[in-house]
């Protein structure tokens, strides 16, 4: 078992991330982080990465903002099915990182 906390680089995203991590630490649940739309605010995204590392957690992946996500939703398809762009590759990399963490107990 593992919790994947998906956050965005916003003030509210940082705050919510901290609250969820406090909960997962309290219950002893392994946790990893994904930064969605990481490129909308690089300063906050970097702060999230630093804070995640300070807490001994791993950023499993970062997904860039892309309108292809909305296009895929409108087409009722997943981004991975819908497109072959960089966001698809980022999602696939995230999935592989999660599988690797689960298989190697690399998570805290």
OpenMM code with the backbone's topology and positions (N, CA, C; nanometers):
from openmm import Vec3, app, unit

residues = "UNK UNK UNK UNK UNK UNK UNK UNK UNK UNK UNK UNK UNK UNK UNK UNK UNK UNK UNK UNK UNK UNK UNK UNK UNK UNK UNK UNK UNK UNK UNK UNK UNK UNK UNK UNK UNK UNK UNK UNK UNK UNK UNK UNK UNK UNK UNK UNK UNK UNK UNK UNK UNK UNK UNK UNK UNK UNK UNK UNK UNK UNK UNK UNK UNK UNK UNK UNK UNK UNK UNK UNK UNK UNK UNK UNK UNK UNK UNK UNK UNK UNK UNK UNK UNK UNK UNK UNK UNK UNK UNK UNK UNK UNK UNK UNK UNK UNK UNK UNK UNK UNK UNK UNK UNK UNK UNK UNK".split()
positions = [
    Vec3(0.0837, -0.1190, 0.0000),
    Vec3(0.0000, 0.0000, 0.0000),
    Vec3(0.0872, 0.1240, 0.0000),
    Vec3(0.0352, 0.2282, -0.0610),
    Vec3(0.1063, 0.3540, -0.0673),
    Vec3(0.0066, 0.4641, -0.1017),
    Vec3(0.0314, 0.5833, -0.0503),
    Vec3(-0.0479, 0.7003, -0.0878),
    Vec3(0.0348, 0.7812, -0.1867),
    Vec3(-0.0262, 0.8162, -0.2982),
    Vec3(0.0350, 0.9087, -0.3929),
    Vec3(-0.0393, 1.0404, -0.3777),
    Vec3(0.0303, 1.1412, -0.3262),
    Vec3(-0.0293, 1.2727, -0.3080),
    Vec3(-0.0027, 1.3529, -0.4342),
    Vec3(-0.1083, 1.3918, -0.5023),
    Vec3(-0.0959, 1.4734, -0.6226),
    Vec3(-0.1246, 1.6179, -0.5812),
    Vec3(-0.0268, 1.7031, -0.6041),
    Vec3(-0.0397, 1.8427, -0.5649),
    Vec3(-0.0072, 1.9319, -0.6833),
    Vec3(-0.0417, 2.0582, -0.6696),
    Vec3(-0.0075, 2.1574, -0.7717),
    Vec3(0.0731, 2.2676, -0.7063),
    Vec3(0.1586, 2.3350, -0.7814),
    Vec3(0.2446, 2.4382, -0.7237),
    Vec3(0.1707, 2.5696, -0.6993),
    Vec3(0.0846, 2.5649, -0.5992),
    Vec3(0.0101, 2.6822, -0.5553),
    Vec3(0.0211, 2.6873, -0.4032),
    Vec3(-0.0140, 2.7994, -0.3456),
    Vec3(-0.0111, 2.8123, -0.1999),
    Vec3(-0.1051, 2.7101, -0.1364),
    Vec3(-0.2260, 2.6986, -0.1901),
    Vec3(-0.3206, 2.6020, -0.1340),
    Vec3(-0.2725, 2.4586, -0.1568),
    Vec3(-0.2067, 2.4334, -0.2700),
    Vec3(-0.1507, 2.3012, -0.2962),
    Vec3(-0.0439, 2.2639, -0.1945),
    Vec3(0.0429, 2.3594, -0.1617),
    Vec3(0.1457, 2.3351, -0.0594),
    Vec3(0.0805, 2.3046, 0.0752),
    Vec3(-0.0165, 2.3838, 0.1119),
    Vec3(-0.0840, 2.3655, 0.2405),
    Vec3(-0.1524, 2.2293, 0.2484),
    Vec3(-0.2262, 2.1944, 0.1452),
    Vec3(-0.2963, 2.0659, 0.1439),
    Vec3(-0.1981, 1.9496, 0.1461),
    Vec3(-0.0871, 1.9639, 0.0746),
    Vec3(0.0163, 1.8600, 0.0740),
    Vec3(0.0669, 1.8361, 0.2159),
    Vec3(0.0979, 1.9431, 0.2872),
    Vec3(0.1464, 1.9300, 0.4252),
    Vec3(0.0448, 1.8573, 0.5126),
    Vec3(-0.0811, 1.8909, 0.4977),
    Vec3(-0.1857, 1.8270, 0.5789),
    Vec3(-0.1966, 1.6776, 0.5483),
    Vec3(-0.1915, 1.6419, 0.4204),
    Vec3(-0.2022, 1.5011, 0.3840),
    Vec3(-0.0794, 1.4242, 0.4332),
    Vec3(0.0383, 1.4829, 0.4193),
    Vec3(0.1596, 1.4149, 0.4662),
    Vec3(0.1544, 1.3945, 0.6175),
    Vec3(0.1048, 1.4928, 0.6912),
    Vec3(0.0894, 1.4757, 0.8365),
    Vec3(-0.0002, 1.3562, 0.8674),
    Vec3(-0.1079, 1.3416, 0.7920),
    Vec3(-0.1985, 1.2284, 0.8119),
    Vec3(-0.1319, 1.0952, 0.7793),
    Vec3(-0.0625, 1.0905, 0.6653),
    Vec3(-0.0004, 0.9631, 0.6277),
    Vec3(0.1118, 0.9259, 0.7246),
    Vec3(0.1834, 1.0271, 0.7757),
    Vec3(0.2866, 0.9989, 0.8767),
    Vec3(0.2225, 0.9482, 1.0047),
    Vec3(0.1133, 1.0103, 1.0452),
    Vec3(0.0430, 0.9685, 1.1668),
    Vec3(-0.0002, 0.8223, 1.1589),
    Vec3(-0.0510, 0.7826, 1.0439),
    Vec3(-0.0991, 0.6458, 1.0271),
    Vec3(0.0076, 0.5498, 0.9754),
    Vec3(0.1283, 0.6006, 0.9509),
    Vec3(0.2381, 0.5149, 0.9061),
    Vec3(0.2204, 0.4597, 0.7661),
    Vec3(0.1595, 0.5382, 0.6793),
    Vec3(0.1342, 0.4928, 0.5425),
    Vec3(0.2445, 0.5454, 0.4515),
    Vec3(0.3102, 0.4575, 0.3770),
    Vec3(0.4126, 0.5038, 0.2824),
    Vec3(0.3529, 0.6050, 0.1845),
    Vec3(0.4313, 0.7071, 0.1527),
    Vec3(0.3798, 0.8187, 0.0744),
    Vec3(0.4808, 0.8650, -0.0296),
    Vec3(0.4317, 0.8991, -0.1468),
    Vec3(0.5116, 0.9625, -0.2519),
    Vec3(0.4306, 1.0804, -0.3045),
    Vec3(0.4968, 1.1679, -0.3788),
    Vec3(0.4335, 1.2910, -0.4256),
    Vec3(0.4455, 1.3022, -0.5769),
    Vec3(0.3413, 1.3557, -0.6393),
    Vec3(0.3431, 1.3925, -0.7804),
    Vec3(0.3062, 1.5400, -0.7879),
    Vec3(0.3845, 1.6165, -0.8630),
    Vec3(0.3539, 1.7581, -0.8813),
    Vec3(0.2886, 1.7744, -1.0182),
    Vec3(0.1583, 1.8000, -1.0142),
    Vec3(0.0816, 1.8211, -1.1370),
    Vec3(0.0947, 1.9671, -1.1788),
    Vec3(0.1013, 1.9922, -1.3077),
    Vec3(0.1169, 2.1284, -1.3618),
    Vec3(0.2394, 2.1969, -1.3011),
    Vec3(0.3470, 2.1206, -1.2877),
    Vec3(0.4666, 2.1705, -1.2201),
    Vec3(0.5232, 2.2968, -1.2829),
    Vec3(0.4926, 2.3211, -1.4071),
    Vec3(0.5514, 2.4351, -1.4782),
    Vec3(0.4697, 2.5646, -1.4669),
    Vec3(0.3591, 2.5636, -1.3916),
    Vec3(0.2820, 2.6875, -1.3784),
    Vec3(0.3424, 2.7825, -1.2756),
    Vec3(0.4243, 2.7285, -1.1845),
    Vec3(0.4931, 2.8124, -1.0865),
    Vec3(0.6183, 2.7377, -1.0412),
    Vec3(0.7279, 2.7621, -1.1097),
    Vec3(0.8503, 2.6863, -1.0832),
    Vec3(0.9062, 2.7113, -0.9438),
    Vec3(0.8846, 2.8306, -0.8908),
    Vec3(0.9352, 2.8618, -0.7563),
    Vec3(0.8661, 2.7757, -0.6498),
    Vec3(0.7346, 2.7687, -0.6564),
    Vec3(0.6616, 2.6858, -0.5600),
    Vec3(0.6875, 2.5381, -0.5860),
    Vec3(0.6982, 2.4971, -0.7124),
    Vec3(0.7282, 2.3577, -0.7435),
    Vec3(0.8615, 2.3173, -0.6806),
    Vec3(0.9606, 2.4045, -0.6896),
    Vec3(1.0912, 2.3762, -0.6288),
    Vec3(1.0781, 2.3671, -0.4766),
    Vec3(1.0007, 2.4569, -0.4161),
    Vec3(0.9794, 2.4534, -0.2711),
    Vec3(0.9119, 2.3223, -0.2297),
    Vec3(0.8174, 2.2750, -0.3101),
    Vec3(0.7510, 2.1472, -0.2813),
    Vec3(0.8522, 2.0335, -0.2872),
    Vec3(0.9357, 2.0335, -0.3902),
    Vec3(1.0385, 1.9292, -0.4009),
    Vec3(1.1323, 1.9315, -0.2809),
    Vec3(1.1746, 2.0510, -0.2404),
    Vec3(1.2658, 2.0628, -0.1266),
    Vec3(1.2003, 2.0154, 0.0026),
    Vec3(1.0773, 2.0574, 0.0246),
    Vec3(1.0055, 2.0182, 0.1456),
    Vec3(0.9782, 1.8686, 0.1474),
    Vec3(0.9465, 1.8130, 0.0329),
    Vec3(0.9244, 1.6691, 0.0223),
    Vec3(1.0518, 1.5933, 0.0603),
    Vec3(1.1658, 1.6376, 0.0080),
    Vec3(1.2938, 1.5741, 0.0399),
    Vec3(1.3270, 1.5878, 0.1885),
    Vec3(1.3002, 1.7051, 0.2461),
    Vec3(1.3254, 1.7263, 0.3898),
    Vec3(1.2476, 1.6276, 0.4754),
    Vec3(1.1306, 1.5912, 0.4286),
    Vec3(1.0467, 1.4970, 0.5046),
    Vec3(1.0798, 1.3524, 0.4723),
    Vec3(1.1810, 1.3327, 0.3883),
    Vec3(1.2232, 1.1974, 0.3551),
    Vec3(1.1349, 1.1272, 0.2551),
    Vec3(1.0576, 1.2045, 0.1805),
    Vec3(0.9677, 1.1473, 0.0806),
    Vec3(1.0240, 1.1698, -0.0585),
    Vec3(0.9713, 1.0953, -0.1533),
    Vec3(1.0186, 1.1043, -0.2908),
    Vec3(0.9129, 1.1660, -0.3811),
    Vec3(0.9577, 1.2532, -0.4709),
    Vec3(0.8704, 1.3017, -0.5780),
    Vec3(0.8746, 1.1952, -0.6869),
    Vec3(0.7639, 1.1258, -0.7029),
    Vec3(0.7583, 1.0156, -0.7996),
    Vec3(0.7539, 1.0667, -0.9426),
    Vec3(0.7026, 1.1888, -0.9614),
    Vec3(0.6952, 1.2428, -1.0956),
    Vec3(0.6431, 1.3841, -1.0965),
    Vec3(0.6614, 1.4470, -1.2108),
    Vec3(0.6111, 1.5824, -1.2343),
    Vec3(0.5439, 1.5823, -1.3703),
    Vec3(0.4232, 1.6377, -1.3735),
    Vec3(0.3452, 1.6434, -1.4965),
    Vec3(0.3303, 1.7902, -1.5354),
    Vec3(0.3616, 1.8225, -1.6587),
    Vec3(0.3499, 1.9613, -1.7072),
    Vec3(0.2049, 1.9936, -1.7416),
    Vec3(0.1745, 2.1223, -1.7380),
    Vec3(0.0432, 2.1679, -1.7836),
    Vec3(0.0361, 2.1506, -1.9346),
    Vec3(-0.0758, 2.0989, -1.9834),
    Vec3(-0.0938, 2.0830, -2.1274),
    Vec3(-0.2424, 2.0759, -2.1580),
    Vec3(-0.2850, 2.1472, -2.2587),
    Vec3(-0.4266, 2.1464, -2.2977),
    Vec3(-0.4714, 2.0106, -2.3509),
    Vec3(-0.3778, 1.9226, -2.3817),
    Vec3(-0.4145, 1.7899, -2.4307),
    Vec3(-0.4929, 1.7123, -2.3242),
    Vec3(-0.4745, 1.7466, -2.1978),
    Vec3(-0.5501, 1.6805, -2.0911),
    Vec3(-0.6991, 1.7109, -2.1074),
    Vec3(-0.7321, 1.8363, -2.1296),
    Vec3(-0.8719, 1.8748, -2.1519),
    Vec3(-0.9253, 1.8116, -2.2794),
    Vec3(-0.8445, 1.8114, -2.3848),
    Vec3(-0.8867, 1.7497, -2.5110),
    Vec3(-0.9193, 1.6017, -2.4910),
    Vec3(-0.8358, 1.5324, -2.4143),
    Vec3(-0.8594, 1.3903, -2.3879),
    Vec3(-0.9875, 1.3714, -2.3072),
    Vec3(-1.0110, 1.4588, -2.2097),
    Vec3(-1.1341, 1.4496, -2.1307),
    Vec3(-1.2571, 1.4681, -2.2194),
    Vec3(-1.2525, 1.5660, -2.3072),
    Vec3(-1.3652, 1.5913, -2.3975),
    Vec3(-1.3895, 1.4698, -2.4879),
    Vec3(-1.2807, 1.4051, -2.5273),
    Vec3(-1.2917, 1.2860, -2.6121),
    Vec3(-1.3221, 1.1595, -2.5319),
    Vec3(-1.3363, 1.1740, -2.3998),
    Vec3(-1.3658, 1.0608, -2.3097),
    Vec3(-1.2591, 0.9522, -2.3186),
    Vec3(-1.1333, 0.9964, -2.3252),
    Vec3(-1.0206, 0.9028, -2.3311),
    Vec3(-0.9153, 0.9475, -2.2314),
    Vec3(-0.8306, 0.8543, -2.1924),
    Vec3(-0.7200, 0.8923, -2.1049),
    Vec3(-0.6143, 0.9651, -2.1876),
    Vec3(-0.5320, 1.0437, -2.1212),
    Vec3(-0.4255, 1.1161, -2.1912),
    Vec3(-0.3316, 1.0180, -2.2600),
    Vec3(-0.3055, 0.9069, -2.1954),
    Vec3(-0.2140, 0.8067, -2.2509),
    Vec3(-0.2707, 0.7463, -2.3791),
    Vec3(-0.4006, 0.7271, -2.3846),
    Vec3(-0.4649, 0.6760, -2.5065),
    Vec3(-0.4735, 0.7832, -2.6146),
    Vec3(-0.4994, 0.9045, -2.5717),
    Vec3(-0.5340, 1.0125, -2.6632),
    Vec3(-0.4151, 1.0725, -2.7366),
    Vec3(-0.3024, 1.0811, -2.6685),
    Vec3(-0.1910, 1.1574, -2.7233),
    Vec3(-0.0593, 1.0834, -2.7088),
    Vec3(0.0360, 1.1246, -2.7893),
    Vec3(0.1703, 1.0684, -2.7786),
    Vec3(0.2706, 1.1810, -2.7507),
    Vec3(0.2271, 1.2817, -2.6748),
    Vec3(0.3143, 1.3948, -2.6483),
    Vec3(0.3937, 1.3757, -2.5191),
    Vec3(0.4595, 1.4811, -2.4743),
    Vec3(0.5458, 1.4710, -2.3571),
    Vec3(0.4679, 1.4423, -2.2291),
    Vec3(0.3446, 1.4896, -2.2193),
    Vec3(0.2655, 1.4623, -2.0992),
    Vec3(0.2389, 1.3126, -2.0874),
    Vec3(0.2117, 1.2480, -2.1991),
    Vec3(0.1941, 1.1023, -2.1952),
    Vec3(0.3198, 1.0373, -2.1400),
    Vec3(0.4350, 1.0800, -2.1868),
    Vec3(0.5612, 1.0223, -2.1399),
    Vec3(0.5825, 1.0486, -1.9909),
    Vec3(0.5434, 1.1667, -1.9441),
    Vec3(0.5562, 1.1984, -1.8017),
    Vec3(0.4649, 1.1096, -1.7175),
    Vec3(0.3450, 1.0835, -1.7660),
    Vec3(0.2515, 0.9969, -1.6944),
    Vec3(0.3040, 0.8540, -1.6918),
    Vec3(0.3546, 0.8065, -1.8041),
    Vec3(0.4115, 0.6715, -1.8099),
    Vec3(0.5312, 0.6606, -1.7154),
    Vec3(0.6155, 0.7629, -1.7128),
    Vec3(0.7312, 0.7629, -1.6216),
    Vec3(0.6868, 0.7622, -1.4762),
    Vec3(0.5824, 0.8386, -1.4451),
    Vec3(0.5276, 0.8397, -1.3098),
    Vec3(0.4802, 0.6997, -1.2717),
    Vec3(0.4067, 0.6369, -1.3608),
    Vec3(0.3556, 0.5013, -1.3348),
    Vec3(0.4710, 0.4040, -1.3101),
    Vec3(0.5739, 0.4112, -1.3913),
    Vec3(0.6894, 0.3229, -1.3735),
    Vec3(0.7599, 0.3496, -1.2414),
    Vec3(0.7703, 0.4764, -1.2026),
    Vec3(0.8334, 0.5115, -1.0751),
    Vec3(0.7531, 0.4552, -0.9579),
    Vec3(0.6205, 0.4651, -0.9678),
    Vec3(0.5349, 0.4109, -0.8617),
    Vec3(0.5526, 0.2601, -0.8505),
    Vec3(0.5488, 0.1926, -0.9646),
    Vec3(0.5679, 0.0475, -0.9630),
    Vec3(0.7040, 0.0104, -0.9035),
    Vec3(0.8057, 0.0847, -0.9409),
    Vec3(0.9391, 0.0596, -0.8881),
    Vec3(0.9420, 0.0787, -0.7366),
    Vec3(0.8798, 0.1847, -0.6885),
    Vec3(0.8761, 0.2089, -0.5437),
    Vec3(0.8033, 0.0969, -0.4706),
    Vec3(0.6925, 0.0528, -0.5260),
    Vec3(0.6168, -0.0539, -0.4619),
    Vec3(0.6930, -0.1861, -0.4634),
    Vec3(0.7645, -0.2114, -0.5710),
    Vec3(0.8369, -0.3383, -0.5844),
    Vec3(0.9686, -0.3411, -0.5082),
    Vec3(1.0254, -0.2245, -0.4783),
    Vec3(1.1553, -0.2218, -0.4106),
    Vec3(1.1467, -0.1659, -0.2696),
    Vec3(1.0242, -0.1381, -0.2246),
    Vec3(1.0035, -0.0796, -0.0919),
    Vec3(1.0877, 0.0474, -0.0746),
    Vec3(1.0948, 0.1259, -0.1797),
    Vec3(1.1728, 0.2497, -0.1814),
    Vec3(1.0977, 0.3645, -0.1161),
    Vec3(0.9775, 0.3379, -0.0701),
    Vec3(0.8959, 0.4435, -0.0127),
    Vec3(0.9078, 0.4451, 0.1385),
    Vec3(0.8853, 0.5622, 0.1950),
    Vec3(0.8941, 0.5775, 0.3400),
    Vec3(0.7569, 0.5600, 0.4000),
] * unit.nanometer
topology = app.Topology()
chain = topology.addChain("A")
for resn in residues:
    res = topology.addResidue(resn, chain)
    for name in ("N", "CA", "C"):
        topology.addAtom(name, app.Element.getBySymbol(name[0]), res)
